[in-house]
Amino acid sequence: MHTFIISITFILFYFSIFLPITHGEDKKWAGTIIDAHSQYGCKTDVEDILYAVKHFRVNKTLFSARGGCRWKETPIESQLRVMNLVRDLDGKGGFLISTKIAGLRHSGIENQISGLKWLSISDKEFHKQAVGFGEIIVQHADHFHDELTTDGIQTDLENPRIQRAISIIIKRKKPVILHLELNDSEDSSVKILYQLKNLLRKYPDRKFILIHMAQATIIEARSLIEDFNNIYFLTSRTNVLQAIGKIKKKRRGDITQFGWISFFNPPQKNAPYKGWFKEYLASMVWKRNWKKLLEQYPDRFIFAMDNVFSKHWKAKRYRRKIRIWRKAFSLLPKEVALKIACKNANKMWNLKVACSTKEN
């Protein structure tokens, strides 16, 4: 009898040690999803957005107006365009006041004056209808490709324009989303991180969120999380589609960001090719260190897609991105996945969404 018990105990111990622990790898995540930051540009067909959000089960999307439209519409019209989209989504959308229209996204004193003037006007006009504010561009690589042609911007967190924009948002007691590119602007990354830490110390009761993970390394992200209680990260631009985009853009000779970090395994050799995505999705896994960090600090990460250009809203690409993330969430413990996919955004912007691990 004792031999039998010992044998059973050994077998259970063996399987607990040597078999991988799974969290739903056999099925995709069916729970609630909030996209905490995407954009609606004046060149994007609104019907593409309406179709994507309604048909691919994203429960709520927070939208801001992207720049590049000031010759077609006034800054107020840009904000109203987004508000109309949110209305048409009938509860599936939320309005973020854009911080980067009317020149605020560009360098130069004239752009600074114009951008801050219209941000102040938009704040006074729309703060009651908005759940928060969109990203503040601090660093942004040059863009010279078929989707966008514009000079980048290289400023810092002590720039008066940036400080004024931050102060407007803090006055409303809303989270501040910062666009930093620590890889694409690597020569100034030490200075930016130093300034960021000073900012976090200056406003310990205010929340700061880094879109696109700020292109941070695992060491940089962990250090910020462990040293500060008021720093958070948006998960946008961290999947295989950015890796594939980088391959395509380099082939064409495009100039754009190439410093995105990835949470997941790289694409297959020679991708993209016909059928590559299906093969990739079947074998997709989290990088061990990133998965460990998200599981250790699940309250600090917020799901976002940051769809920007018209192609991002086309059904095929949008569906692929959702499939990647539903697979990714299925590989996390359910409560961790629920926090990142829904609960954290729900709390951050007081969205009143019913977060669930089951389809709703």
FENRA-V799832 format. One record per helix or strand of 3 or more residues. SS is the DSSP state (alpha for helix, beta for strand). FROM is the first residue (numbers start at 1). LEN is the number of residues. If there is no record, write none. Layout:
SS FROM LEN
SS FROM LEN
This chain:
alpha 2 17
beta 34 7
alpha 46 10
beta 60 6
alpha 75 14
beta 93 5
alpha 109 18
alpha 160 12
beta 176 4
alpha 186 17
beta 208 3
alpha 211 5
alpha 218 10
beta 231 4
alpha 240 13
alpha 276 8
alpha 288 9
alpha 298 3
alpha 310 4
alpha 315 16
alpha 334 15
